[in-house]
Every structure is written in C-alpha cells, then in structure tokens.
Amino acid sequence: MGLFITFEGPEGSGKTVQSQALYEYLKERGWPVLLTREPGGTSIGNQIRQVLLSPENAEMLPPTEILLFSASRAQLVGQVIRPLLKQGTIVICDRYADSTLAYQGHGHGLDLNLLRAITDFATGGLKPDLTIYLDIDVGEGLRRKRETAEWNRLDRKEIAFHQRVRQGYLEMAAAEPGRWLVLDAARPVAEIQEAIRARVEEMLKGRGER
C-alpha cells in the first residue's frame, strides 16, 4: 500500500509550492510518486474546477459548491488515487476532503456532520496518512495570493469567511494531531520543506521501506 499525503492551508499559504517541492524531492530519490490537486486531477475534475473557481459563477450557492467539489473528488479517488495507492505509489494531493470541512463547513456554516457523510460517500472513507497544514495570517495570505496569482471566486469572499476557514483548519488539526503536521507558513520556504521532508522520511522508515 502506498502513502497518501495531503496539503491544506488558507489562500496564499504556499501549499502548492511545498507540495511540488516534496514531489520533486521524492521523485529524485526514486520513489514512485504522483502529485495531483483538488478540484481537478482528472479530465472530468478539471472541467468541474473551471465551473467552481470561475468569478463568473459568483451566484453559486453553498450546496451547489459542495456537490461539485464532491463530484470532482469522487472521480479523482476512484480513477487515480485508490488505484495508485494499491500499487504502492506515494500520492500527494494539493487539497482534499479537509478543505470541504474548512471552506463549506466552517466558512459557509454548512452542517459538518452532513458534509462528513457526503465526503465519506465520495471518497469511500479514504483518509490521508498525513495532512500537512500551512498556517498563515488571513490578511497576509490574501496579500500573497493577490501578488502571485489571479483571484478566483473563493478568493473574493469577505475576510471574515477566510478567518472562519483558518479557525476551522486549526480546530481539525487539534482534534487529530497524529495525522496533521502544522507548520508556520511565515517561515522561510526551505525551512518548511525541510520539516516536511523529515516527517515524510520518518513515516517511510516506520513502514520499513528503504
């Protein structure tokens, strides 16, 4: 069985940079590894991603949002993640189910138990072995995002929404400390990557691999 690693964080936390760096590190060392993302990761998922993130769809309701995210996730898990894990591949995913609980649950205020049920249905109960959470002040994160990328529909939400998302992440991490690695995204990029690599190497050694 492979290893399933997810990256989570508020907007502008640097998770995409760090997930790419971890992927390259493991690949250079000969590990079978795949980097994917949510929403997306499949042809169907990428089409859903365009609908979800387009600023033109500002009128999208939270229930619509959760069902679209879940549809993309179901396709990704069934088509890509599960088959590769069974082959022994390390799968790294830029966002996963915890994003739903943080954004649609804590951010939009949808029922968390209902969201967990929908997520379990979409994923077949597949949970990450490790979730790396990059924490950052909401204002600083949005400033970073504005400077480095085009804003999508979710980026444009009010700052109170993003604050609720961050708080939701911190609560989830505190509830499952064994699965979550919480890192300060204000630290230098190289320091963050070093901490991530150390944790992943520890997990691989613990499984008796290499």
Backbone as CSV, one residue per row, in Angstrom:
resi,resn,N_x,N_y,N_z,CA_x,CA_y,CA_z,C_x,C_y,C_z
1,MET,0.845,-1.196,0.000,0.000,0.000,0.000,0.879,1.244,0.000
2,GLY,0.501,2.232,-0.766,1.266,3.464,-0.850,1.053,4.372,0.342
3,LEU,1.420,5.618,0.178,1.286,6.631,1.222,0.499,7.794,0.647
4,PHE,-0.519,8.241,1.376,-1.388,9.315,0.902,-1.128,10.563,1.735
5,ILE,-0.587,11.593,1.091,-0.215,12.845,1.757,-1.019,13.988,1.156
6,THR,-1.640,14.788,2.011,-2.394,15.944,1.520,-1.817,17.235,2.092
7,PHE,-1.974,18.303,1.325,-1.566,19.639,1.754,-2.808,20.503,1.897
8,GLU,-2.903,21.207,3.014,-4.029,22.099,3.260,-3.512,23.448,3.739
9,GLY,-4.362,24.462,3.602,-4.000,25.781,4.091,-4.899,26.847,3.520
10,PRO,-4.968,27.996,4.179,-5.736,29.122,3.645,-5.103,29.621,2.351
11,GLU,-5.773,30.550,1.712,-5.244,31.128,0.469,-3.895,31.792,0.741
12,GLY,-2.943,31.575,-0.172,-1.643,32.223,-0.053,-0.697,31.596,0.947
13,SER,-1.003,30.389,1.408,-0.161,29.755,2.428,1.085,29.101,1.845
14,GLY,1.118,28.907,0.527,2.290,28.312,-0.105,2.225,26.802,-0.240
15,LYS,1.040,26.222,-0.053,0.917,24.758,-0.108,1.237,24.198,-1.491
16,THR,0.900,24.933,-2.547,1.183,24.440,-3.895,2.691,24.369,-4.139
17,VAL,3.418,25.374,-3.686,4.882,25.379,-3.806,5.482,24.219,-3.018
18,GLN,4.996,24.024,-1.792,5.559,22.981,-0.939,5.207,21.579,-1.424
19,SER,4.004,21.399,-1.934,3.624,20.076,-2.442,4.458,19.720,-3.675
20,GLN,4.710,20.702,-4.526,5.547,20.480,-5.709,6.979,20.143,-5.300
21,ALA,7.486,20.842,-4.293,8.857,20.597,-3.829,8.995,19.198,-3.238
22,LEU,7.997,18.763,-2.480,8.047,17.417,-1.907,7.989,16.362,-3.009
23,TYR,7.134,16.595,-3.985,7.027,15.677,-5.122,8.381,15.521,-5.821
24,GLU,9.036,16.633,-6.098,10.324,16.588,-6.802,11.392,15.895,-5.953
25,TYR,11.354,16.148,-4.650,12.313,15.523,-3.730,12.175,14.001,-3.749
26,LEU,10.949,13.512,-3.638,10.716,12.068,-3.612,11.011,11.426,-4.973
27,LYS,10.651,12.127,-6.031,10.897,11.600,-7.379,12.391,11.463,-7.647
28,GLU,13.174,12.460,-7.230,14.625,12.420,-7.430,15.268,11.243,-6.706
29,ARG,14.618,10.811,-5.627,15.149,9.693,-4.841,14.574,8.352,-5.262
30,GLY,13.875,8.357,-6.371,13.427,7.102,-6.950,12.131,6.532,-6.427
31,TRP,11.400,7.311,-5.633,10.123,6.822,-5.125,9.055,6.924,-6.215
32,PRO,8.160,5.946,-6.281,7.006,6.092,-7.178,6.055,7.111,-6.563
33,VAL,5.852,8.234,-7.210,5.089,9.325,-6.598,4.275,10.064,-7.647
34,LEU,3.096,10.509,-7.241,2.231,11.311,-8.110,1.781,12.548,-7.353
35,LEU,1.771,13.684,-8.033,1.231,14.924,-7.477,-0.060,15.255,-8.207
36,THR,-1.133,15.465,-7.447,-2.402,15.850,-8.045,-3.015,16.979,-7.226
37,ARG,-4.225,17.395,-7.590,-4.831,18.534,-6.895,-6.350,18.419,-6.894
38,GLU,-6.948,19.194,-5.992,-8.407,19.317,-5.942,-8.785,20.794,-6.014
39,PRO,-9.913,21.081,-6.659,-10.623,20.186,-7.572,-9.800,19.987,-8.838
40,GLY,-9.999,18.847,-9.471,-9.250,18.545,-10.690,-8.619,17.176,-10.620
41,GLY,-7.497,17.026,-11.301,-6.767,15.774,-11.276,-7.222,14.738,-12.281
42,THR,-8.374,14.958,-12.894,-8.887,14.097,-13.963,-9.518,15.005,-15.009
43,SER,-9.828,14.465,-16.174,-10.476,15.271,-17.210,-11.811,15.818,-16.714
44,ILE,-12.597,14.959,-16.076,-13.892,15.395,-15.535,-13.677,16.418,-14.429
45,GLY,-12.742,16.130,-13.537,-12.474,17.034,-12.424,-11.999,18.401,-12.864
46,ASN,-11.198,18.458,-13.920,-10.714,19.750,-14.405,-11.837,20.596,-14.991
47,GLN,-12.812,19.952,-15.608,-13.971,20.690,-16.109,-14.799,21.240,-14.949
48,ILE,-14.947,20.440,-13.904,-15.666,20.899,-12.713,-14.907,22.048,-12.056
49,ARG,-13.578,21.965,-12.040,-12.749,23.012,-11.446,-13.027,24.365,-12.095
50,GLN,-13.135,24.381,-13.412,-13.391,25.634,-14.118,-14.711,26.254,-13.679
51,VAL,-15.715,25.424,-13.498,-17.026,25.916,-13.055,-16.939,26.449,-11.629
52,LEU,-16.267,25.695,-10.756,-16.195,26.064,-9.346,-15.446,27.370,-9.099
53,LEU,-14.355,27.585,-9.811,-13.476,28.709,-9.499,-13.695,29.951,-10.355
54,SER,-14.500,29.842,-11.399,-14.714,30.994,-12.272,-15.434,32.129,-11.541
55,PRO,-14.867,33.352,-11.565,-15.539,34.505,-10.960,-16.904,34.779,-11.588
56,GLU,-17.139,34.256,-12.787,-18.428,34.451,-13.451,-19.558,33.725,-12.726
57,ASN,-19.197,32.769,-11.870,-20.207,31.997,-11.155,-20.359,32.461,-9.713
58,ALA,-20.325,33.765,-9.525,-20.404,34.336,-8.184,-21.708,34.001,-7.474
59,GLU,-22.763,33.693,-8.243,-24.067,33.395,-7.636,-24.171,31.958,-7.148
60,MET,-23.118,31.156,-7.288,-23.170,29.751,-6.885,-23.508,29.612,-5.403
61,LEU,-24.460,28.764,-5.087,-24.893,28.546,-3.714,-24.006,27.507,-3.028
62,PRO,-23.843,27.598,-1.699,-23.009,26.635,-0.982,-23.366,25.166,-1.228
63,PRO,-24.667,24.780,-1.273,-24.962,23.367,-1.560,-24.472,22.935,-2.943
64,THR,-24.581,23.825,-3.924,-24.071,23.520,-5.262,-22.562,23.320,-5.205
65,GLU,-21.910,24.184,-4.463,-20.459,24.142,-4.321,-19.996,22.801,-3.751
66,ILE,-20.628,22.373,-2.663,-20.199,21.135,-2.017,-20.419,19.929,-2.919
67,LEU,-21.521,19.912,-3.656,-21.797,18.767,-4.525,-20.837,18.715,-5.712
68,LEU,-20.462,19.874,-6.227,-19.489,19.898,-7.321,-18.101,19.467,-6.840
69,PHE,-17.683,19.988,-5.691,-16.401,19.560,-5.134,-16.391,18.052,-4.902
70,SER,-17.497,17.536,-4.382,-17.573,16.105,-4.076,-17.562,15.256,-5.335
71,ALA,-18.190,15.748,-6.399,-18.176,15.015,-7.668,-16.752,14.920,-8.214
72,SER,-16.033,16.018,-8.175,-14.639,16.015,-8.621,-13.809,15.065,-7.768
73,ARG,-14.042,15.100,-6.459,-13.277,14.250,-5.528,-13.558,12.768,-5.765
74,ALA,-14.822,12.433,-5.970,-15.181,11.030,-6.201,-14.463,10.480,-7.430
75,GLN,-14.410,11.286,-8.483,-13.741,10.852,-9.712,-12.238,10.688,-9.491
76,LEU,-11.644,11.635,-8.781,-10.201,11.590,-8.531,-9.821,10.375,-7.687
77,VAL,-10.573,10.134,-6.630,-10.266,8.999,-5.753,-10.429,7.679,-6.498
78,GLY,-11.549,7.540,-7.200,-11.822,6.285,-7.882,-10.939,6.012,-9.079
79,GLN,-10.636,7.060,-9.832,-9.873,6.892,-11.078,-8.367,6.917,-10.866
80,VAL,-7.912,7.698,-9.881,-6.473,7.933,-9.743,-5.905,7.473,-8.397
81,ILE,-6.425,8.024,-7.305,-5.760,7.852,-6.009,-5.778,6.411,-5.518
82,ARG,-6.948,5.803,-5.431,-7.019,4.426,-4.913,-6.188,3.433,-5.743
83,PRO,-6.316,3.453,-7.071,-5.518,2.507,-7.859,-4.011,2.662,-7.640
84,LEU,-3.548,3.911,-7.533,-2.117,4.131,-7.344,-1.658,3.725,-5.950
85,LEU,-2.472,3.988,-4.936,-2.113,3.561,-3.584,-1.987,2.043,-3.513
86,LYS,-2.861,1.346,-4.192,-2.805,-0.123,-4.207,-1.530,-0.621,-4.876
87,GLN,-0.992,0.182,-5.789,0.251,-0.187,-6.480,1.499,0.179,-5.667
88,GLY,1.301,0.859,-4.528,2.427,1.252,-3.698,2.968,2.637,-3.977
89,THR,2.237,3.434,-4.727,2.668,4.792,-5.074,2.399,5.765,-3.925
90,ILE,3.292,6.731,-3.768,3.048,7.845,-2.848,2.216,8.872,-3.607
91,VAL,1.047,9.190,-3.102,0.170,10.165,-3.746,0.139,11.430,-2.903
92,ILE,0.489,12.550,-3.529,0.456,13.864,-2.882,-0.684,14.650,-3.509
93,CYS,-1.565,15.176,-2.677,-2.726,15.907,-3.197,-2.786,17.314,-2.608
94,ASP,-2.813,18.297,-3.481,-2.945,19.707,-3.104,-4.428,19.970,-2.848
95,ARG,-4.813,19.907,-1.590,-6.183,19.966,-1.067,-6.873,18.612,-1.195
96,TYR,-7.754,18.369,-0.194,-8.549,17.141,-0.200,-9.784,17.407,0.658
97,ALA,-10.309,16.373,1.290,-11.600,16.475,1.974,-11.617,17.494,3.110
98,ASP,-10.480,17.715,3.761,-10.461,18.693,4.853,-10.769,20.101,4.356
99,SER,-10.487,20.373,3.086,-10.854,21.672,2.515,-12.364,21.866,2.528
100,THR,-13.100,20.785,2.283,-14.561,20.875,2.298,-15.060,21.246,3.683
101,LEU,-14.524,20.594,4.706,-14.951,20.898,6.072,-14.561,22.320,6.458
102,ALA,-13.385,22.766,6.017,-12.930,24.113,6.363,-13.709,25.192,5.622
103,TYR,-13.835,25.047,4.304,-14.452,26.098,3.486,-15.981,26.046,3.514
104,GLN,-16.539,24.888,3.196,-18.003,24.818,3.150,-18.607,24.658,4.541
105,GLY,-17.895,23.978,5.441,-18.391,23.794,6.795,-18.172,25.019,7.661
106,HIS,-16.930,25.283,8.005,-16.632,26.419,8.880,-16.816,27.752,8.163
107,GLY,-16.435,27.823,6.894,-16.559,29.082,6.161,-17.989,29.469,5.863
108,HIS,-18.735,28.551,5.234,-20.125,28.835,4.852,-21.129,28.493,5.952
109,GLY,-20.707,27.708,6.926,-21.615,27.354,8.018,-22.526,26.176,7.720
110,LEU,-22.181,25.344,6.732,-22.984,24.156,6.457,-22.739,23.109,7.542
111,ASP,-23.714,22.214,7.710,-23.665,21.205,8.762,-22.453,20.279,8.581
112,LEU,-21.601,20.227,9.588,-20.364,19.453,9.476,-20.626,17.955,9.381
113,ASN,-21.617,17.461,10.114,-21.925,16.031,10.047,-22.430,15.642,8.662
114,LEU,-23.245,16.519,8.068,-23.731,16.264,6.713,-22.565,16.264,5.723
115,LEU,-21.660,17.218,5.881,-20.503,17.293,4.983,-19.610,16.061,5.116
116,ARG,-19.443,15.590,6.344,-18.639,14.373,6.538,-19.281,13.182,5.846
117,ALA,-20.613,13.094,5.917,-21.322,11.986,5.271,-21.164,12.052,3.750
118,ILE,-21.304,13.254,3.192,-21.143,13.425,1.742,-19.714,13.083,1.327
119,THR,-18.758,13.544,2.121,-17.349,13.291,1.820,-17.020,11.807,1.897
120,ASP,-17.543,11.132,2.918,-17.307,9.694,3.046,-17.878,8.936,1.856
121,PHE,-19.037,9.382,1.385,-19.645,8.743,0.217,-18.768,8.948,-1.018
122,ALA,-18.272,10.169,-1.188,-17.463,10.491,-2.371,-16.117,9.775,-2.376
123,THR,-15.541,9.575,-1.204,-14.189,9.013,-1.114,-14.163,7.543,-0.721
124,GLY,-15.316,7.004,-0.350,-15.324,5.639,0.178,-14.601,5.549,1.502
125,GLY,-14.533,6.675,2.217,-13.881,6.705,3.523,-12.365,6.806,3.483
126,LEU,-11.797,7.103,2.320,-10.335,7.200,2.211,-9.821,8.452,2.918
127,LYS,-8.943,8.264,3.904,-8.355,9.384,4.639,-6.849,9.431,4.385
128,PRO,-6.274,10.611,4.464,-4.823,10.733,4.268,-4.050,10.082,5.413
129,ASP,-2.855,9.610,5.104,-1.943,9.147,6.148,-1.312,10.346,6.853
130,LEU,-1.126,11.422,6.107,-0.524,12.644,6.645,-1.149,13.850,5.966
131,THR,-1.552,14.822,6.780,-2.051,16.094,6.249,-1.132,17.206,6.733
132,ILE,-0.518,17.895,5.798,0.397,18.991,6.111,-0.378,20.295,5.990
133,TYR,-0.506,20.988,7.118,-1.268,22.243,7.140,-0.315,23.419,7.291
134,LEU,-0.357,24.332,6.341,0.474,25.534,6.372,-0.383,26.695,6.850
135,ASP,-0.086,27.161,8.042,-0.910,28.197,8.671,-0.346,29.584,8.392
136,ILE,-1.258,30.521,8.122,-0.831,31.890,7.826,-1.930,32.863,8.215
137,ASP,-1.528,34.046,8.624,-2.494,35.111,8.894,-3.321,35.365,7.635
138,VAL,-4.627,35.504,7.821,-5.528,35.632,6.673,-5.170,36.822,5.789
139,GLY,-4.927,37.966,6.400,-4.597,39.156,5.621,-3.324,38.986,4.820
140,GLU,-2.310,38.391,5.437,-1.041,38.163,4.749,-1.214,37.151,3.622
141,GLY,-1.997,36.113,3.864,-2.222,35.103,2.835,-2.908,35.674,1.611
142,LEU,-3.921,36.488,1.834,-4.636,37.090,0.708,-3.749,38.089,-0.037
143,ARG,-2.887,38.783,0.705,-1.947,39.704,0.049,-1.002,38.923,-0.872
144,ARG,-0.490,37.809,-0.371,0.393,36.965,-1.187,-0.333,36.471,-2.438
145,LYS,-1.556,36.012,-2.246,-2.313,35.456,-3.370,-2.554,36.533,-4.428
146,ARG,-2.861,37.722,-3.978,-3.141,38.824,-4.900,-1.904,39.160,-5.733
147,GLU,-0.742,39.022,-5.128,0.501,39.386,-5.814,0.987,38.316,-6.792
148,THR,0.615,37.064,-6.544,1.212,35.977,-7.323,0.258,35.256,-8.260
149,ALA,-1.041,35.466,-8.123,-1.979,34.699,-8.951,-3.271,35.475,-9.161
150,GLU,-3.990,35.060,-10.185,-5.297,35.652,-10.445,-6.290,35.172,-9.393
151,TRP,-7.088,36.076,-8.877,-8.048,35.704,-7.837,-9.188,34.896,-8.432
152,ASN,-9.558,33.791,-7.741,-10.709,33.017,-8.189,-11.943,33.381,-7.365
153,ARG,-13.030,32.672,-7.604,-14.303,33.012,-6.955,-14.207,32.929,-5.432
154,LEU,-13.528,31.923,-4.908,-13.438,31.764,-3.459,-12.502,32.785,-2.827
155,ASP,-11.454,33.181,-3.548,-10.539,34.198,-3.022,-11.275,35.500,-2.726
156,ARG,-12.333,35.774,-3.474,-13.033,37.056,-3.388,-14.033,37.131,-2.238
157,LYS,-14.151,36.050,-1.462,-15.049,36.076,-0.313,-14.553,37.098,0.710
158,GLU,-15.476,37.544,1.585,-15.115,38.534,2.597,-14.075,37.957,3.556
159,ILE,-13.311,38.845,4.202,-12.208,38.386,5.045,-12.709,37.552,6.216
160,ALA,-13.915,37.831,6.721,-14.472,37.040,7.823,-14.641,35.578,7.414
161,PHE,-14.982,35.344,6.154,-15.103,33.977,5.638,-13.757,33.261,5.744
162,HIS,-12.702,33.912,5.298,-11.372,33.303,5.325,-10.884,33.092,6.759
163,GLN,-11.280,33.976,7.671,-10.915,33.793,9.076,-11.601,32.563,9.661
164,ARG,-12.848,32.340,9.287,-13.560,31.142,9.757,-12.918,29.875,9.191
165,VAL,-12.493,29.959,7.937,-11.815,28.819,7.311,-10.542,28.476,8.082
166,ARG,-9.746,29.482,8.379,-8.494,29.240,9.108,-8.767,28.636,10.479
167,GLN,-9.744,29.170,11.183,-10.077,28.649,12.502,-10.539,27.199,12.415
168,GLY,-11.300,26.897,11.370,-11.753,25.525,11.168,-10.589,24.571,10.973
169,TYR,-9.628,24.983,10.195,-8.435,24.161,9.985,-7.715,23.892,11.307
170,LEU,-7.539,24.937,12.096,-6.818,24.788,13.359,-7.552,23.850,14.307
171,GLU,-8.873,23.911,14.312,-9.660,23.015,15.165,-9.528,21.568,14.705
172,MET,-9.555,21.343,13.401,-9.410,19.980,12.887,-8.027,19.421,13.200
173,ALA,-7.008,20.251,13.058,-5.645,19.804,13.340,-5.483,19.442,14.810
174,ALA,-6.092,20.234,15.686,-6.004,19.959,17.122,-6.729,18.671,17.492
175,ALA,-7.778,18.345,16.744,-8.577,17.148,17.035,-7.889,15.861,16.587
176,GLU,-6.988,15.947,15.594,-6.288,14.763,15.076,-4.791,15.046,14.948
177,PRO,-4.109,15.269,16.069,-2.693,15.658,15.992,-1.793,14.604,15.358
178,GLY,-2.199,13.343,15.406,-1.382,12.293,14.816,-1.342,12.333,13.302
179,ARG,-2.408,12.845,12.710,-2.478,12.903,11.239,-1.965,14.229,10.694
180,TRP,-2.071,15.293,11.467,-1.757,16.633,10.971,-0.353,17.075,11.378
181,LEU,0.341,17.689,10.440,1.596,18.388,10.711,1.330,19.864,10.449
182,VAL,1.340,20.671,11.510,1.034,22.100,11.398,2.335,22.892,11.351
183,LEU,2.479,23.701,10.312,3.692,24.494,10.129,3.338,25.954,9.889
184,ASP,4.192,26.833,10.375,4.007,28.272,10.202,4.456,28.665,8.796
185,ALA,3.512,29.092,7.975,3.821,29.430,6.583,4.626,30.716,6.448
186,ALA,4.828,31.435,7.558,5.646,32.645,7.512,7.139,32.309,7.567
187,ARG,7.461,31.069,7.896,8.863,30.645,7.936,9.437,30.595,6.517
188,PRO,10.765,30.634,6.382,11.372,30.529,5.051,10.947,29.240,4.348
189,VAL,10.788,29.325,3.042,10.321,28.182,2.250,11.196,26.953,2.473
190,ALA,12.506,27.131,2.510,13.426,25.999,2.670,13.256,25.327,4.030
191,GLU,13.020,26.113,5.070,12.815,25.555,6.412,11.548,24.718,6.464
192,ILE,10.499,25.223,5.857,9.231,24.491,5.829,9.413,23.165,5.098
193,GLN,10.086,23.201,3.953,10.282,21.980,3.176,11.127,20.969,3.952
194,GLU,12.104,21.452,4.686,12.951,20.561,5.482,12.123,19.828,6.537
195,ALA,11.215,20.556,7.186,10.353,19.942,8.202,9.414,18.913,7.576
196,ILE,8.907,19.224,6.396,8.016,18.298,5.693,8.766,17.024,5.313
197,ARG,9.940,17.180,4.753,10.730,16.016,4.333,11.065,15.126,5.521
198,ALA,11.417,15.742,6.648,11.771,14.968,7.839,10.601,14.106,8.293
199,ARG,9.403,14.685,8.281,8.222,13.926,8.711,7.912,12.786,7.739
200,VAL,7.995,13.057,6.458,7.694,12.031,5.455,8.725,10.911,5.505
201,GLU,9.993,11.254,5.621,11.040,10.234,5.712,10.828,9.362,6.951
202,GLU,10.427,9.977,8.041,10.151,9.237,9.273,9.021,8.226,9.056
203,MET,7.984,8.648,8.345,6.860,7.753,8.074,7.283,6.597,7.171
204,LEU,8.088,6.886,6.172,8.541,5.841,5.257,9.430,4.824,5.973
205,LYS,10.300,5.310,6.857,11.153,4.400,7.626,10.312,3.561,8.580
206,GLY,9.274,4.182,9.144,8.398,3.473,10.069,7.650,2.333,9.417
207,ARG,7.491,2.422,8.109,6.829,1.351,7.363,7.827,0.294,6.901
208,GLY,9.089,0.524,7.251,10.106,-0.444,6.868,10.505,-0.365,5.420
209,GLU,10.303,0.823,4.809,10.617,0.994,3.394,11.918,1.776,3.250
210,ARG,12.860,1.171,2.530,14.169,1.788,2.276,14.836,2.228,3.576
